Amino acid sequence: MLLKTATQIILHEKEKLAAAVAGVALAVFLVVVQWGFYFGYQRDITVVLDAFDADIWIIPKGQPMFDGYAHIDDLVYWAAKQSPDLDDVGRIVWGDAQWRNPLSGGKDYVQVLGVDFDSGVKCRIGVQDPDGRHLLQPDGHILIARKDREKLGVQDTTGKCLEISGRSATVVGYVDDVHLFTTAGFVMTDLDNARAFLRLPPSYATYIICKCRAGVDVRDAVRRLQATVPEHDVITSREFHQRATNYWETRSGFGPVILLSSILAVIVGFLIVMLTFYISTIEKIPLYACMKALGGSTLEIVFILIVQIFIVFILGCSVGAGGVYLALFALRQTTISVTITPELIGSAVGTMFLCSIIGAMLSIRKLVATEPGEAFRT
């Protein structure tokens, strides 16, 4: 009976119900999408770094980020290969190069990744088939990010009139799910091609990546390797990930702005949900007072209120989820990066549910203090 009464009350004023549902939906949408932007930004900072299945990185001394411009002599590579702690040792080349747009003739810049495919260290982007890596070994063969096709003026994989740093290039395929936060185009190739595009000597690399043997403690391997190459920094993959993330989040304006926007989204969502439920209760005070005057207990009225809040919350989350889906569909056609995981959705819904509970507590407090005589006030 109480469930039926709660449903009838909330459906009686459909306009107010729609407004309450829209408030909850907007709050959920804001929180999920804004935090999706923030986590997308975080992913883009280290999307290339995290693609390698490496335990240890050897990087230029004091370099605070992944997008550095210093280089390492191959002597370090050969020294690392002598370490009994390491199973695989590879070289990476990474840097900026000039790209000539084949459609407009104008110039842009791309970030080129050169991978030592023969090293044994696996890369989770680009060519997954071990035999497919031979696609990138011929002179000038490259992969580009699929999202960068329009930006770079690439319409197909014929490779007509493509130039990187004045050298001929041929697109032989595309890479999905790679978007650099610098907005530069992404180019992937093998080690020798990348060195040529970046005009590096054949004996230089940007980073040395290492995979430890089974059973070797990574920390111990780092200490022993650091003693072997003291002129460079030897750190774990996790440490390098954290170093790169901290650099861009603390030394640039992008991270703090996006983080602040995400926090503001939570605050705005909190206020929307709390006020939506509280104002909805205030508007119905005469009705609840009348129910008390007719013999309804405070517990029964509180139960009716909780059912109404629950209904509005479920409907609001459903509408908000639809909005998030439409936003993701629209953003998929752009280069804007957004990362929305089940954990993020669960956290957002949980946060809004907490806001609903707080709003309900304020409303319940108001109901408890309501006297039956308020039903007759004007």
ABEGO torsion letter per residue (X at the ends): XAAAAAAAAAAABAAAAAAAAAAAAAAAAAAAAAAAAAAAAAAAAAAAAAABBBABBBBBBGBABABBABBBBAAAAAAAAABAABABBBBBBBEBBBBBBAAAGBBBBBBBBBBBAAAGBBBABEBABAAAAAAAABBGBBBBBAAAAAAAGBABAAGBGBBBGGBBBBBAEBBBGBBBAAGBBBBBBBAAAAAAAAGBBAABBABBBBBBBBGBBAAAAAAAAAAABAABBBBBAAAAAAAAAAAAAAABAAAAAAAAAAAAAAAAAAAAAAAAAAAAAAAAAAAAAAAAAAGBBAAAAAAAAAAAAAAAAAAAAAAAAAAAAAAAAAAAABABBBBBBAAAAAAAAAAAAAAAAAAAAAAAAAAAABBAAAAABX
